[in-house]
C-alpha cells in the first residue's frame, strides 16, 4: 500500500503536466503541433487568412481526425487512479489534440474576434476536455416562453448540464484556470450575449470545479452578468444564480435570495422552505416566520397572490407550523409576551382616543422608525415583518390580530396552534389558559371539538409523562423520595383537573351553542336539564335565559320556558324538597303576559297555564279572575287576528284556544249566571242580524251575511256559520254569487275538509252563468285531483268543455291537456281531442252568426237596427223566429279579423231581399 508521501508525489507528478493550453501553444513554442501533413493546411490559411470558411473547415477536419484517433486509442496503460483524476486528458494523445485544436482556434479568433459561432465552438471544445463528456437529457414537451420564477427554477433544475469523467480540480487547476481565462476573453469581445454568460455559469455547477472558481469568482461573475446585460434578460441569469446559491447554502444562499426578493417576491415561499431545511447550515426559522407573516398580511389585503395557489389563511397556517416547530427561536417567552401585550393595549387605547395625524405634507403615512426594509399596511414600518430584524415575535398578539379577528371560522386551528406553541416552550400553565380561552370563545362545534380534543390529549400526555417519571427514577434515593411525593401530588391534581374537564364537556358544548344563538330556547332547556337537582343553578339559568332571549328572535316554544320556570317554583324546585312558592310563580307568569310573543297562541297558553296552576291549588276564584283578565274585550274590536304589526296582547281576545278554555272553566266551576252571560250576548247578536236581514233587500246584503257568518265562526258554532253561508249563496245578487260560493267553499274546507265541498260545487254549477261555471269547474276538477278521483275530474272537464271556446279560453284546454298527459291514457287523450274539435265546430258556427249581427249593427249605426236585421232567406227567418238563434250555415269558419275594414265586409250583408207580403208562413207544428 503506497504511503502518503508517495501519493503526494504522484499527484504532484500528474499536476506538473498542466496547464497544456497556457501559454497558448504555437509551432514556435511546441514543434510537435505541426507535421508534414499539416503544411498544406497552413499554406492555405496563410494565403486566405480572412476566409472564415477556410478556418472553419480546417478546424473541423482536424477535430474529426483527433476524435477518430481518440476513439481508436485504448487507455490500457493508464492507471485507474490517474484516469479518474485526469479524465478526458488522461492520455498524451488527448493532451496533444487539445493543444493542436487550441492553436487552430486561437489563430482563427485572432482573425475573427467578434464571431460568436467561433467562440462558442472553441469554448465547447475546451469544456469537453476539462469538464468531460456532457450528458444529453431527454425532455418531453416544450418549455414555457416566459415562465414564472418558481416554474423556471424547477425547469432549469431539470435541464441543468451534467458531465462525466471531468478533470480533477486540484490536479488540473492550471487547466481550469486557463478555461476561465478563455471565457473572460470571450466576454471581453461579446459582453451582451446572454448565451455566453449561461455557458460560463454552467462551469460553476461542475462537481470537480475548484472552490476558488465555484465560490467567490462565480458570485462575482453572476453579478457582472446582471450589471452587463439589459434588465429584460436578467431573469435568465437569476435562474442560474439562485440555483447556484442553493447549492452553496449558508450566508451565500441568504444574501442572493434577499437581493432577488427585493425585485420579485414571488419565490418567497420557496425561499422559506430553503431557510427551514438548508443543505449545509443552521435553519433560520425567525426570518422564515417573518416572511410568511408578511405574505399572509399582504395576501389578506389583496397585495399578494401566491404562485402555489395558497390562500391568506393557508399562508398564516404555514406561519403557525413554523411557530410550533421552532417555538424557542421564533417567539417571546411568557414575561416578554405579557409586557408586549400591555404595550399593545396602551397603543390601541391611545389610537382609539385620538385620530391619527398625517406625518407628511401630502397627507400619506410614511415609515417613521426602523432600518430600511419591508413596510406594512399604510406604509408604516413593522418590525414583525422585517426579516433582517433579530427581534422575536409576540405570537399571542399575532394570532389574535391576524388570525382570530380575521378568520373566525378557523378559530379551532388557531387556538390549538397557539397552545401548542406554549407547550413546546414548556409553559404548561399558559397553554392551559390558552385552551380555556379558546373553548370559552369559539362559536362552532367543529372548532370546539378541535380545541377540546387537543386539550384532553395534552392532559393525558402530561399525566403519562408524570407516570413514566415515577416508574423510571434517575436521581439519588433521598432526592428521589422528595421528588416522588411532589410528582404524585401534582399528578393527583392533574388527574382531578382532567376528570373535571371531561365532566364539563356537556356544559361547554351547550355554551358554544348558546354563544352561536343566544335565542335558542331548546338549548336553554338543555342547560337547565344539565344542572339536574341543583336548584340554585337552575334558577340562575332560567333567569339568565329570560334576560338574554329576544322574544321576536327566539326559536319555538319560548312561552314554555316561562311556564317551566313557574312550575319550578310551584313544585318546590327540581327535586321537590323545597316549599312551593306560588307568589314567585305568579310573578313569572305576570311578566310572561307582557311579553310580545311571535304567536297569539303562545300568550294564550301562558294565561291558560296560569289558570290551571290556580286550579291545581284549588284557587277557583283566582283561576276565573285570571281568565277574565285574559278574555277582556277591548273597545276596538275591528282588529285582524293575523295582523303581526300589532302586539299579541291586542289580538288575544280573538284566540279560540283562550275562549274554549274559558268556556270549559265556566262550565266546570262557574255560576249559572256567569255561564249564561256569554250565551245571552251571542243570542242577542243572532236576533239583531235576523231582523236586519228580514228588513233589508236580500240581493244587497252580502256584507251582512259575511259579518253574520264570521260572528258564528268566532263565538258560535261552525255548523250554524255554514248554514248562514248557504243562505247567502241562494239570495245574493247574481253578480255576487260566484264570490259567495268561493267564500263558502273556503270556509267549508277549513272546517270540514275537502270532501265536504263536493255538494257545494255541484250546487254552484247548477246556478252560475256559463263563464263562471267554467271557472268553477276548473276548481272542482282540481279538488277531485287532490282527492285522487281522476275519473270524476275527467267528467268535470268534459262537462265544462261546452262553455269554453278553444280560441277564447285556451287556459282551460291547456289544463285539461296537461291533466290527460299526467294521468290519462291514449284513449282518454283522443277523447279529449274529439271533444275539443266538436266544441270548436259548435263555436265556429255560432260565432259566424254573432259576427254577422255585430257587423250589421255597426253598419246601421244603432243596436236596435242590428236586432232588426232579417236573414235573406225567408225560411231561415221563420226558423229564427220559432227557435231563436241556433245553427246557421256559415260561409266563413273563423271570426273576422279585428282590423278588417267595415266596407269590405258590409257588401256581403248589405243586399237584403224585400219582404214578400204574399209569402206563406208555415208553422213548425204543421206536417
Residue, then its C-alpha position, 0 to 999 in steps of 0.5 A: x500500500x503506497x504511503x502518503x508521501x508517495x501519493x503526494x508525489x504522484x499527484x504532484x507528478x500528474x499536476x506538473x503536466x498542466x496547464x497544456x493550453x497556457x501559454x497558448x501553444x504555437x509551432x514556435x513554442x511546441x514543434x510537435x503541433x505541426x507535421x508534414x501533413x499539416x503544411x498544406x493546411x497552413x499554406x492555405x490559411x496563410x494565403x486566405x487568412x480572412x476566409x472564415x470558411x477556410x478556418x472553419x473547415x480546417x478546424x473541423x477536419x482536424x477535430x474529426x481526425x483527433x476524435x477518430x484517433x481518440x476513439x481508436x486509442x485504448x487507455x490500457x496503460x493508464x492507471x485507474x487512479x490517474x484516469x479518474x483524476x485526469x479524465x478526458x486528458x488522461x492520455x498524451x494523445x488527448x493532451x496533444x489534440x487539445x493543444x493542436x485544436x487550441x492553436x487552430x482556434x486561437x489563430x482563427x479568433x485572432x482573425x475573427x474576434x467578434x464571431x460568436x459561432x467561433x467562440x462558442x465552438x472553441x469554448x465547447x471544445x475546451x469544456x469537453x476536455x476539462x469538464x468531460x463528456x456532457x450528458x444529453x437529457x431527454x425532455x418531453x414537451x416544450x418549455x414555457x416562453x416566459x415562465x414564472x420564477x418558481x416554474x423556471x427554477x424547477x425547469x432549469x433544475x431539470x435541464x441543468x448540464x451534467x458531465x462525466x469523467x471531468x478533470x480533477x480540480x486540484x490536479x488540473x487547476x492550471x487547466x481550469x484556470x486557463x478555461x476561465x481565462x478563455x471565457x473572460x476573453x470571450x466576454x471581453x469581445x461579446x459582453x451582451x450575449x446572454x448565451x455566453x454568460x449561461x455557458x460560463x455559469x454552467x462551469x460553476x455547477x461542475x462537481x470537480x470545479x475548484x472552490x476558488x472558481x465555484x465560490x467567490x469568482x462565480x458570485x462575482x461573475x453572476x453579478x457582472x452578468x446582471x450589471x452587463x446585460x439589459x434588465x429584460x434578460x436578467x431573469x435568465x441569469x437569476x435562474x442560474x444564480x439562485x440555483x447556484x446559491x442553493x447549492x452553496x447554502x449558508x450566508x451565500x444562499x441568504x444574501x442572493x435570495x434577499x437581493x432577488x426578493x427585493x425585485x420579485x417576491x414571488x419565490x418567497x415561499x420557496x425561499x422559506x422552505x430553503x431557510x427551514x431545511x438548508x443543505x449545509x447550515x443552521x435553519x433560520x426559522x425567525x426570518x422564515x416566520x417573518x416572511x410568511x407573516x408578511x405574505x399572509x398580511x399582504x395576501x389578506x389585503x389583496x397585495x399578494x397572490x401566491x404562485x402555489x395557489x395558497x390562500x391568506x389563511x393557508x399562508x398564516x397556517x404555514x406561519x403557525x407550523x413554523x411557530x410550533x416547530x421552532x417555538x424557542x427561536x421564533x417567539x417571546x417567552x411568557x414575561x416578554x409576551x405579557x409586557x408586549x401585550x400591555x404595550x399593545x393595549x396602551x397603543x390601541x387605547x391611545x389610537x382609539x382616543x385620538x385620530x391619527x395625524x398625517x406625518x407628511x405634507x401630502x397627507x400619506x403615512x410614511x415609515x417613521x422608525x426602523x432600518x430600511x426594509x419591508x413596510x406594512x399596511x399604510x406604509x408604516x414600518x413593522x418590525x414583525x415583518x422585517x426579516x433582517x430584524x433579530x427581534x422575536x415575535x409576540x405570537x399571542x398578539x399575532x394570532x389574535x390580530x391576524x388570525x382570530x379577528x380575521x378568520x373566525x371560522x378557523x378559530x379551532x386551528x388557531x387556538x390549538x396552534x397557539x397552545x401548542x406553541x406554549x407547550x413546546x416552550x414548556x409553559x404548561x400553565x399558559x397553554x392551559x389558559x390558552x385552551x380555556x380561552x379558546x373553548x370559552x370563545x369559539x362559536x362552532x362545534x367543529x372548532x370546539x371539538x378541535x380545541x377540546x380534543x387537543x386539550x384532553x390529549x395534552x392532559x393525558x400526555x402530561x399525566x403519562x409523562x408524570x407516570x413514566x417519571x415515577x416508574x423510571x427514577x434517575x436521581x439519588x434515593x433521598x432526592x428521589x423520595x422528595x421528588x416522588x411525593x411532589x410528582x404524585x401530588x401534582x399528578x393527583x391534581x392533574x388527574x382531578x383537573x382532567x376528570x373535571x374537564x371531561x365532566x364539563x364537556x356537556x356544559x361547554x358544548x351547550x355554551x358554544x351553542x348558546x354563544x352561536x344563538x343566544x335565542x335558542x330556547x331548546x338549548x336553554x332547556x338543555x342547560x337547565x336539564x344539565x344542572x339536574x337537582x341543583x336548584x340554585x343553578x337552575x334558577x340562575x339559568x332560567x333567569x339568565x335565559x329570560x334576560x338574554x332571549x329576544x322574544x321576536x328572535x327566539x326559536x319555538x316554544x319560548x312561552x314554555x320556558x316561562x311556564x317551566x320556570x313557574x312550575x319550578x317554583x310551584x313544585x318546590x324546585x327540581x327535586x321537590x324538597x323545597x316549599x312551593x312558592x306560588x307568589x314567585x310563580x305568579x310573578x313569572x307568569x305576570x311578566x310572561x303576559x307582557x311579553x310580545x310573543x311571535x304567536x297569539x297562541x303562545x300568550x294564550x297558553x301562558x294565561x291558560x297555564x296560569x289558570x290551571x296552576x290556580x286550579x291545581x291549588x284549588x284557587x277557583x276564584x283566582x283561576x276565573x279572575x285570571x281568565x277574565x283578565x285574559x278574555x277582556x274585550x277591548x273597545x276596538x274590536x275591528x282588529x285582524x287576528x293575523x295582523x303581526x304589526x300589532x302586539x299579541x296582547x291586542x289580538x288575544x281576545x280573538x284566540x279560540x284556544x283562550x275562549x274554549x278554555x274559558x268556556x270549559x272553566x265556566x262550565x266546570x266551576x262557574x255560576x249559572x249566571x256567569x255561564x249564561x252571560x256569554x250565551x245571552x250576548x251571542x243570542x242577542x247578536x243572532x236576533x239583531x242580524x235576523x231582523x236586519x236581514x228580514x228588513x233589508x233587500x236580500x240581493x244587497x246584503x252580502x256584507x251582512x251575511x259575511x259579518x253574520x257568518x264570521x260572528x258564528x265562526x268566532x263565538x258560535x258554532x261552525x255548523x250554524x256559520x255554514x248554514x248562514x253561508x248557504x243562505x247567502x249563496x241562494x239570495x245574493x245578487x247574481x253578480x255576487x254569487x260566484x264570490x259567495x260560493x268561493x267564500x263558502x267553499x273556503x270556509x267549508x274546507x277549513x272546517x270540514x275538509x275537502x270532501x265536504x265541498x263536493x255538494x257545494x260545487x255541484x250546487x254552484x254549477x247548477x246556478x252560475x252563468x256559463x263563464x263562471x261555471x267554467x271557472x268553477x269547474x276548473x276548481x272542482x276538477x282540481x279538488x277531485x285531483x287532490x282527492x285522487x278521483x281522476x275519473x270524476x275530474x275527467x267528467x268535470x272537464x268534459x262537462x265544462x268543455x261546452x262553455x269554453x271556446x278553444x280560441x277564447x279560453x285556451x287556459x282551460x284546454x291547456x289544463x285539461x291537456x296537461x291533466x290527460x298527459x299526467x294521468x290519462x291514457x291514449x284513449x282518454x287523450x283522443x277523447x279529449x281531442x274529439x271533444x275539443x274539435x266538436x266544441x270548436x265546430x259548435x263555436x265556429x258556427x255560432x260565432x259566424x252568426x254573432x259576427x254577422x249581427x255585430x257587423x250589421x249593427x255597426x253598419x246601421x249605426x244603432x243596436x236596435x237596427x242590428x236586432x232588426x236585421x232579417x236573414x235573406x232567406x225567408x225560411x231561415x227567418x221563420x226558423x229564427x223566429x220559432x227557435x231563436x238563434x241556433x245553427x246557421x250555415x256559415x260561409x266563413x269558419x273563423x271570426x273576422x279579423x279585428x282590423x278588417x275594414x267595415x266596407x269590405x265586409x258590409x257588401x256581403x250583408x248589405x243586399x237584403x231581399x224585400x219582404x214578400x207580403x204574399x209569402x206563406x208562413x208555415x208553422x213548425x207544428x204543421x206536417 
